[in-house]
Amino acid sequence: MTTTPRWADYQYEIYLNGLSGAVPRLPADPSRLEALVEQRLGAGPAGYMIGAAGTGSTARANRAALDRWRIVPRMLRDVAERDLSGELFGRRLPAPLALAPVGILKIAHPDAEPAAARAAAARGVPYVLSSASSTPMERVAEAMGDAERWFQLYWPKDREVARSFLARARAAGYSALFVTLDTPLLSWRPRDLDQAYLPFLHGVGTANYFSDPAFRAGLAKPVEEDREAAVRHFLGMFSDAGKTWPDLAFLREHWDGPIVLKGVLHPDDARAAADAGMDGVVVSNHGGRQVAGAVAAADALPGVAAAAGDRLTVLFDSGIRTGDDVFKALALGARAVLLGRPYVYGLALDGQAGVDHVIRSVLAELDLTLALSGHADPASPGPADLVREAL
């Protein structure tokens, strides 16, 4: 077995650079980035990136659930050569990691989505572009070249806009469709409400809509002549609380690649996704941003994975901060994880270089955690490699 790339070598790169007095611009522990964002960004943007629904109990539960699972290392196994690569949706990927869809990245850094996408492309990590991007999907695709990219859909009320988004994404080389189910409405988010801060009202996060011919066809005047009316039109169609399982047929009709449903927490919903002909699910509670008091995503993962069986590819997000978190998600049944807030924090603090640092840090720690726990590849860990601490 050969290891390409050797993710763990990032630590030696850092140590060797230290011989000349250089230290990393950002912490090696991605969980420390949030405090720096809180210090350096304005209250509105920082609150939007860091905040959660209600009191934040779901976000805290996500972290607590991952922390309760403890890894049981095994000894005297040959881990000299490791390979973190694997196949996902018919594509060979260098590691079980993708960058999660996060909208409105312009509030984090002026280079926004293209900077994050370039960092992902440079490491071979898939980038999932949000419908609520502050950069049109075609420009992000151009920034990535031939690199693997997936498109996330906030399913709008307007079928023609939905149809247009899918056609544009396919034409721009996005190979898989991620459909977020848990945001038919925006939740009660006190940090944003306390600042009266919603970037959409300022036309941030609307680039895919404002550049879309079907969206523009529904306006009395061009976006450039009446931006306020365009924002109102966007708000009226952004998502649809009336969608039900039979509506998935529309997506299958208009998308010929893999379709993954994001926001699944109940085993019965995983079974329904498989029955509807979907290809995968993301076990996710939107990082705690939607339902206050919801079940922790890591607590939901084993049940959803068991229900999915071999009918669906199971991915995971919500609470992932470090390489050992990724190990735990893999052991609990996920094939790969979507990394969200940490890369956004890296972007906010150091642009593309910050995203690159976060990707490399998480994967270096995953590589080392696998090896030190007696595993040579990400498919090896399972439930027997974890114990759960009592509450």
C-alpha positions in Angstrom: 0.0 0.0 0.0 1.3 3.5 -0.9 0.3 6.7 0.8 -0.4 9.6 -1.5 -0.4 12.2 -0.1 1.2 11.6 3.2 -1.0 13.9 5.2 0.8 13.4 8.5 4.0 15.0 7.1 2.4 18.4 7.6 3.6 18.3 11.2 7.2 17.9 10.1 6.8 20.7 7.6 5.8 22.9 10.4 8.6 21.8 12.7 11.2 22.2 9.9 10.0 25.7 9.1 10.4 26.4 12.8 14.2 26.0 12.4 14.2 29.4 10.7 11.9 30.9 13.3 8.7 30.6 11.3 5.5 29.5 13.1 2.1 28.9 11.6 0.0 32.0 11.1 -3.0 30.1 12.6 -3.3 27.6 15.5 -2.7 23.9 14.7 -5.9 23.1 16.7 -8.8 24.2 14.6 -11.1 24.4 17.6 -9.1 27.5 18.7 -10.1 29.5 15.5 -13.6 30.4 16.7 -12.2 32.6 19.5 -10.0 34.5 17.1 -12.9 35.1 14.7 -14.9 36.5 17.6 -12.0 38.9 18.4 -11.2 40.0 14.9 -14.5 40.3 13.0 -17.4 42.6 13.6 -20.4 41.5 15.7 -22.7 40.9 12.8 -20.4 38.7 10.7 -18.9 36.9 13.7 -22.4 36.2 15.1 -23.7 34.9 11.8 -20.7 32.5 11.4 -20.5 31.3 15.0 -24.1 31.6 16.2 -26.8 28.9 16.5 -30.5 28.4 17.0 -32.0 29.3 20.3 -29.7 29.2 23.3 -27.1 27.2 21.3 -27.9 24.0 23.0 -27.9 21.9 19.8 -24.4 23.2 18.8 -23.1 22.4 22.3 -24.8 18.9 22.1 -22.9 18.2 18.9 -19.6 18.8 20.5 -20.6 16.9 23.7 -21.7 13.9 21.8 -18.5 13.6 19.9 -16.5 14.1 23.0 -18.4 11.3 24.8 -17.1 8.8 22.3 -13.6 7.8 23.2 -11.2 6.0 20.9 -9.7 2.6 22.0 -6.3 2.3 20.4 -5.0 -1.1 19.3 -1.3 -2.0 19.3 1.2 -3.9 17.1 -0.6 -3.5 13.9 1.3 -2.6 10.8 0.4 1.1 10.1 3.7 2.1 8.5 2.0 2.7 5.2 -1.4 4.4 5.2 -3.9 5.4 2.5 -6.7 7.7 3.3 -8.2 7.6 -0.1 -11.5 6.1 -1.1 -14.3 6.1 -3.6 -17.3 8.3 -3.2 -20.1 8.7 -5.7 -17.9 7.0 -8.4 -15.0 9.3 -7.8 -11.6 8.5 -6.2 -10.9 11.0 -3.5 -7.6 11.5 -1.5 -9.3 11.5 1.9 -12.8 11.1 3.5 -13.3 14.8 3.7 -15.2 17.5 1.7 -15.8 21.2 2.5 -19.4 21.7 3.5 -21.7 24.1 1.8 -21.6 27.4 3.7 -23.2 30.4 2.1 -22.4 34.1 2.2 -18.6 33.7 2.5 -18.1 37.3 1.5 -18.8 38.3 5.1 -15.8 36.2 6.1 -13.3 37.4 3.5 -13.5 39.4 0.3 -12.1 36.5 -1.8 -15.1 34.5 -0.6 -16.1 31.2 -2.2 -13.4 31.1 -4.9 -10.7 31.2 -2.2 -12.1 28.3 -0.3 -12.7 26.4 -3.6 -9.1 26.9 -4.8 -7.8 25.7 -1.4 -10.0 22.5 -1.7 -8.9 22.0 -5.3 -5.3 22.3 -4.5 -5.6 19.4 -2.0 -8.0 17.3 -4.1 -10.8 17.8 -1.5 -14.3 18.2 -2.9 -15.9 21.6 -2.4 -19.7 21.8 -2.0 -21.0 25.2 -3.2 -24.0 26.6 -1.5 -27.0 28.0 -3.4 -26.5 31.0 -1.1 -23.1 31.7 -2.4 -21.9 35.3 -2.7 -20.2 34.3 -6.0 -22.0 32.8 -9.0 -21.6 29.1 -9.4 -19.8 29.5 -12.8 -17.1 31.7 -11.3 -16.4 29.2 -8.5 -16.2 26.4 -11.0 -13.7 28.4 -13.1 -11.6 28.9 -10.0 -11.5 25.1 -9.4 -10.5 24.0 -12.9 -11.1 20.2 -13.2 -11.3 19.6 -9.5 -14.2 17.7 -7.9 -17.1 20.0 -7.0 -20.6 19.4 -5.7 -23.6 21.7 -5.6 -25.9 22.3 -2.7 -29.5 23.3 -3.4 -31.8 25.3 -1.1 -34.9 24.1 -2.9 -36.8 27.2 -4.1 -40.5 27.6 -4.5 -40.1 28.6 -8.1 -39.8 25.4 -10.1 -38.2 27.3 -13.1 -35.5 28.7 -10.8 -34.8 25.3 -9.4 -34.7 23.8 -12.9 -32.3 26.6 -14.0 -30.0 26.1 -11.0 -29.7 22.4 -11.7 -29.0 23.0 -15.4 -26.4 25.6 -14.6 -24.7 23.5 -12.0 -24.5 20.5 -14.4 -23.1 22.7 -17.2 -20.5 24.1 -14.8 -19.2 20.6 -13.9 -20.7 20.0 -10.5 -21.0 16.3 -10.3 -23.3 15.6 -7.3 -26.3 17.4 -5.9 -26.7 18.0 -2.2 -30.3 19.0 -1.2 -30.6 20.7 2.2 -33.9 19.6 3.8 -33.6 21.1 7.2 -34.0 24.8 6.2 -37.5 25.3 4.9 -37.5 28.3 7.2 -34.8 30.2 9.0 -34.7 29.4 12.7 -34.8 31.7 15.6 -31.2 32.9 15.9 -30.7 35.3 18.8 -27.2 36.5 17.9 -28.4 37.6 14.5 -31.6 39.0 15.8 -29.7 41.0 18.5 -27.7 42.7 15.7 -30.7 42.8 13.3 -28.2 41.2 10.9 -29.3 39.2 7.9 -26.9 39.5 5.0 -29.5 38.5 2.4 -31.3 41.8 3.0 -28.2 43.5 1.7 -28.0 41.3 -1.4 -25.2 39.2 0.0 -25.6 35.4 -0.6 -27.9 36.0 -3.6 -25.3 35.8 -6.4 -26.7 32.6 -7.9 -30.2 34.1 -7.9 -29.4 37.5 -9.2 -27.4 36.0 -12.1 -30.0 33.4 -13.0 -32.2 34.0 -16.1 -35.3 32.3 -14.6 -35.0 34.4 -11.4 -34.5 37.6 -13.4 -37.4 36.8 -15.6 -39.7 37.1 -12.6 -38.6 40.7 -11.9 -40.4 43.8 -13.1 -37.1 45.6 -13.4 -33.5 44.3 -13.8 -31.6 43.6 -10.5 -29.3 46.5 -11.3 -32.2 49.0 -11.5 -34.2 47.8 -8.4 -32.0 45.8 -6.0 -34.5 46.0 -3.2 -37.3 44.4 -5.3 -34.8 41.7 -6.3 -34.1 41.0 -2.6 -37.8 40.8 -1.8 -38.3 38.4 -4.7 -35.4 36.2 -3.4 -36.8 36.2 0.1 -40.2 35.1 -1.2 -38.8 32.0 -3.0 -35.7 31.1 -1.1 -37.1 27.9 0.4 -40.3 26.0 0.5 -41.9 24.6 3.7 -44.5 22.7 1.6 -42.1 20.2 0.0 -42.8 16.5 0.7 -41.1 13.1 -0.2 -42.9 12.8 -3.6 -41.4 16.1 -4.7 -38.0 14.4 -4.9 -39.1 13.0 -8.3 -38.7 16.5 -9.7 -35.0 16.5 -8.7 -34.4 13.0 -10.1 -36.0 14.1 -13.4 -33.7 17.1 -13.7 -30.5 15.8 -12.3 -28.7 12.8 -13.7 -26.0 12.5 -11.1 -25.9 11.4 -7.5 -28.4 13.1 -5.2 -27.7 13.4 -1.5 -30.2 14.6 1.1 -28.7 16.8 3.8 -30.2 17.1 7.2 -31.3 13.5 8.0 -31.4 12.5 11.7 -34.1 9.8 11.9 -33.6 6.2 10.6 -37.1 6.3 8.9 -36.0 9.3 6.9 -33.0 7.4 5.7 -35.2 4.6 4.6 -37.5 7.0 2.8 -34.6 8.5 1.0 -33.5 5.1 -0.2 -37.0 4.2 -1.3 -37.1 7.5 -3.2 -34.0 6.5 -5.2 -31.6 8.9 -3.5 -27.9 8.1 -3.5 -26.9 9.3 0.0 -27.7 11.3 3.1 -25.8 13.7 5.3 -26.5 13.1 9.0 -26.6 16.7 10.1 -28.5 19.2 12.2 -27.0 22.2 10.3 -24.4 22.6 12.9 -27.0 23.5 15.5 -28.3 26.4 13.5 -31.9 25.2 12.8 -33.7 23.3 15.6 -32.9 24.4 19.1 -32.8 21.4 21.4 -32.4 18.9 18.5 -30.6 15.6 18.9 -26.9 15.7 18.5 -25.8 14.6 15.0 -23.3 12.1 16.4 -25.9 10.5 18.5 -28.2 10.1 15.4 -25.4 8.8 13.2 -25.4 5.1 14.2 -29.1 4.7 13.8 -29.2 6.4 10.4 -26.2 4.4 9.2 -27.8 1.1 10.3 -31.1 2.1 8.5 -29.2 3.1 5.3 -27.3 -0.2 5.1 -25.8 -0.6 1.7 -28.6 1.3 0.0 -27.2 4.8 0.7 -23.8 6.5 1.1 -23.9 8.1 4.6 -22.0 11.3 5.2 -21.8 13.4 8.4 -21.4 16.9 9.5 -22.2 19.1 12.6 -19.6 19.5 15.3 -16.5 18.3 13.4 -13.5 20.3 14.4 -10.5 17.9 14.5 -9.0 14.8 13.0 -10.1 12.7 15.9 -13.7 13.9 15.4 -13.4 12.6 11.8 -12.1 9.2 13.1 -15.2 8.9 15.4 -17.6 9.8 12.6 -16.1 7.1 10.4 -16.2 4.6 13.2 -19.9 5.4 13.8 -20.8 4.6 10.2 -20.0 7.7 8.0 -18.1 7.2 4.8 -16.8 10.7 4.8 -17.4 14.0 6.7 -18.2 17.5 5.6 -16.1 20.1 7.3 -17.9 23.4 7.9 -17.1 26.2 10.4 -13.4 25.5 10.8 -12.6 26.2 7.2 -14.8 29.3 7.3 -12.9 30.5 10.3 -9.6 29.8 8.4 -10.9 31.8 5.5 -11.9 34.7 7.7 -8.5 34.8 9.4 -6.2 34.2 6.5 -8.0 33.8 3.2 -7.1 30.8 0.9 -4.0 30.1 3.0 -6.2 29.8 6.1 -8.5 27.3 4.4 -5.5 25.3 3.2 -4.1 25.2 6.8 -7.3 23.9 8.2 -7.7 21.2 5.6 -4.1 20.0 6.1 -4.3 20.2 9.9 -7.5 18.1 10.1 -6.2 15.5 7.7 -2.8 15.3 9.3 -4.4 14.7 12.7 -6.8 12.1 11.1 -3.8 10.3 9.6 -2.0 10.3 12.9 -5.1 9.3 14.9 -5.7 6.3 12.5 -2.1 5.2 12.8 -1.8 5.6 16.5 -5.1 3.7 17.0 -3.9 0.8 14.8 -5.6 1.6 11.5 -4.1 2.0 8.1 -7.2 3.3 6.2 -10.4 5.2 6.9 -12.6 2.1 6.2 -11.0 0.2 9.1 -12.5 1.9 12.2 -15.8 0.6 13.5 -18.0 0.8 16.6 -15.7 -1.7 18.4 -13.0 0.9 18.3 -15.0 3.3 20.4 -16.4 3.4 23.9 -19.1 5.8 25.1 -18.7 7.6 28.4 -21.7 7.8 30.6 -23.6 11.1 30.7 
